[in-house]
Amino acid sequence: MKSKIVAAVLAFFLGALGIDFFYLNDTKKGLIVLITFFVADLLCLVFVGFFILGALGIWALVRTVLYLISSDENFEKKYVVKPVAK
């Protein structure tokens, strides 16, 4: 069982990098956010990257609040990705 407090702290401090997704076993979303962060970082040279970084920061803040206000059962069901057994 993953802790929603840990997920919220990770989303608040490292959410723009998608670290909270890696904690919740959602590697696909984590990689997408991480790649988006680095592309936006490079695009800061032409100023448009600042908007993308701002959007990633706002999205991380929203995820933080959503993690904290959800019940433990709802958090586990909605946000934690279960590994597929073979």
N, C-alpha and C positions, 0 to 999 in steps of 0.2 A: 504494500500500500504506500503510495507516494503522498508526501505531506503538501497540503495546499499552501502552508505558510512558506515552506522552502521554495516552492514554485513561484509564489508571489514575490519573494525577496529576489530570486534570480531574474524574474521578469522586470522588476523595478530597476535593478542595478545593471543587468546584462541583457535586457530584453531586446535591445536594438541589434544584438548579435545573435539572437535566437537561442540562447543558452537554456532558457526554460523549456523549450521544445525538446532539446536533447535530454534533459532531466525527466521529462514525461514520456520518453521513449518514442517521440515522433521525429525521427531522424530526417525524414523527407522535408518537413516544414522547417526544421532547424537549418538544414543545408540551404534551402531556398532563401531564408532570411539572412543567413551568413553571407552567401554570395551577393545578395542584393546590397548588403551593407558595404562590402568591399567595392562593388561597382559604383555605388553612390559616393563612396570615399574618393574614388578616382574622378568621378564627374564633378566633384567640388572644384576642380580646376576650371571648369566652365560655368560655375555657379549653380547649375541645375541640381547638382548633387545635394545641396543644402536642403532643398525641399524634400527630397527622398529621405534623407537622414531625419528630418523633422517628423515626417510621416511615420517612420519606423519608431521613433521615440514616443509619439502619441499612441501608436498601436501597442507598444510595450506597457504604457501607463494604463490603457484600457484593459489589457490582459491582467495586469496586477489587480485591478479592482474586481474584475470578473472572477478571478481565482478566490479572492478573499470573501466575496459575498455569496458564493455558492456553498451549499451544504456539502458535508463530507461525501455522502453517497452520490450526489449529483456531480461533484468534482471528479470522483473516481470514474464514474460512468461516461462523462462528457469529455474530459481532457486527457486522461491517462490512456495511452495506446497499449493494448495488451500484445505481447509477443505472440507470433503465430507458431503453434507447435507443429512439428512435422511428424 
